[in-house]
């Protein structure tokens, strides 16, 4: 009888049985529907074990790299260790080394990563405060920077944002989990236009992606749209100013829904501005980050404009209590 | 004879079909409102399972699943007209992908066979 490990539990399985059936028989609650690898309801993560290709068919590259797998298509084999797909592993500690305030409500943080943690521009890191409070942030820096840049908006009464924007001294340490997510550059696609749309501090991953594109001598046009409700939500991080100064071809636009707008800032709906941007660069790979309501509207509008969901990367900010 | 699923090109073809199908549904004012506030990724995964089934692919999507999945929509007024729209868009997508008329008719028949489950009758 092959033995399957689910977290810390050892489960006896029938030879040839799927991991899903073995887990369900043992009373583990695993959502499932089609049992044919199509609906992806039964997604789990393998810590160890053999993963046949069919059990990862249809998953994104970052999911495969994390060991995520469809339990219904995974035959039980010796040494298989599974856990819930969302389980995170602790990566070490980040040390706060610098904090700049491009505007009153936004902090640009530089943190020293622990050895071995080299997140890609656009990935997510979960920062963990001493008391266990945890929040995800998008990475604005490149692995070779040897520092991690994060942008944080100070939310009135926000616990983590107050710590990061104000209370934590230089030298403060934070736990970190990650990196996660596939909002990263496809370096081999230098001839494919990029459309980078950041709402508020959703600008952070877009700065990183634009810098990454520049570092790869991108040949196709790159458009970066920074949007906010009012001009108060916009800011100009140093790294972006430096990049724009050395790369005149970077199409950096700023748009606010409500005026007044400073010079160089357009008043309009970011969804309309982005749709025009996509019409000018059809087939572009698109990255969206920021407030969830706006990001979801953007995603739907671009999908309807012909963008494939496989070329639409979205990191919506979900509000936390 | 190979199933339509295989003849269309298997999973990669279904991935193309499901995007086109979903785009048509979201653009059709008869049915678009039912997708408001729905998570696009989850919806696409379900539609992929559905298309895999109607194309004769390796899926065990059952009438029971269809019934449970649409129960909430029936209370919001889902009716035969909406199922007709789905079948119409399925046919449109298949035509774009180069399926024969006989295959399109067969798919429509399979989709029709779950009509009563979808409408909870």
Interface residues (C-beta under 8 A of the other chain):
Chain A: X33 X34 X35 X36 X37 X38 X39 X40 X41 X57 X58 X296 X299 X300 X303 X304 X306 X308 X309 X310
Chain B: X11 X14 X15 X19 X22 X23 X26 X27 X40 X41 X44 X45 X46 X48 X49 X52 X53 X57 X58 X59 X60 X61 X65
